[in-house]
Amino acid sequence: QVQLVQSGGGLVQSGGSLGLSCAASESIAAFDAMGWYRQAPGKRVTVVQIMKDGTTYSGQSVKGRFTISRLYANNTLLLQMNSLKPEDTGVYYCNAENFAARRAYWGQGTQVTVSS
């Protein structure tokens, strides 16, 4: 069973930066897509950024501020978040998908709180 273990996040003031990490228990090269999702308080889960087939897809609200990347040597997915806004507050989830096996894996979730 693939495990995704998240770290990072926390509390930051508006305009600040935070980073998130997602360490996979197996080679991330095996995943067809990896990404970050978030759930704001009282709202549904939405896409933050996804990497699929060499292309990055971003939610409109984070374009130009967030950067997703993969560290293949460490089997880690990263999310660098700059110029944070209070509306970025939420629980962030790491996701990895294997299309052929029709499997999706999720991290445990990490709280990000941006104060105004």
N, C-alpha and C positions, 0 to 999 in steps of 0.2 A: 504494500500500500504506500503510495507516494505521500510524503509529508511536506508541507510548506510551513516554515516557521518564520514568523514576522518579528521584526524589531524596529526600533526607532519611534518616531512620533512624539507626542507630548503636547506641551502648552507653549505657545509662542504669541507674541504681540503681532498685530496687524502690520504687514510689510516685512515680516521676518521670514526666515527659511527653516525648513526641516527636511530630513531625509528619512526614507523608509527602506528597509531591506526585507527580502523574502528569500530565505535559504531553502533550497529543495534537497530532498533526500536522495535524488538521483540526477543524472545529467539533464540539464535544462535543454540541451540540444535535441532531446527526444520529444519535446513539446512543440506542437504546431502553433500554438499561440500562448502568450503570457500577458498578463495585464493587471491593472489596478482598478478596483471599483470602490465606491464609497457609499455610505448611507448616512445622510444627514438626519438629525433628530426629527422623527415624525414623518420621514419621507422614504420613498422606495430606493432601492439600490440603483446607482447609475454608474456609467462608465467614466473612468478618469482618463486612463490611457491604456492602449493595447498594442502589443507588437505581434504582427502576424505576417508571415511570408516577407519579412524584411521591411514591412511598412508599419509606420506608427499611426495609430488612430487616436485622436484626442477629443475629449469632451470640449465643447465650445468654450466653456468658462475657464478652462485651464490652459488654453493655447498660449504659447509664449511665456508661460510662467513655470510649468512643470516639465520635467524631462525624465523619460523612462529609459532604462538601459539594462542590458544583460551582462553579467560577468561570468562568462562560460567557465573560466578556470576555477571559480568558487561556487559554481552552480547557484548563482544568486541573481535575483531580479531587484533592481533599484528604482526608487522614485525620488528625484530631487524636486523639492517644492520651494519655489521662490516667490517673493512678493505675495505672501499669503494674505487672504482676506477672511473676515469672520464667516463668510458663507462657505468657506472651505472646511469648516468644522464638521466632523463626522467620524464614523468608524470606517477605516480603510481596510480593504481586503485584497489580498494577493490571489491571483487565479492562474491556473495552468491547464491547458487542454490538449488532449491527444485525440485527434479527429477519428482516426482509424479505429481506435478502441472505444470511441464514444464515451470517453471519461473526462470528467472535469474535477479539478482539485482546488481546494480553498485553504487559505491561511486562516489563522485563528482570529484575525481582526486586530487592528491597532487604533487607538483613539488619537485623533488630532483635534486640538482645540485652539482656535485663533481668537484672541481677545481684541476688542476694538479700543 
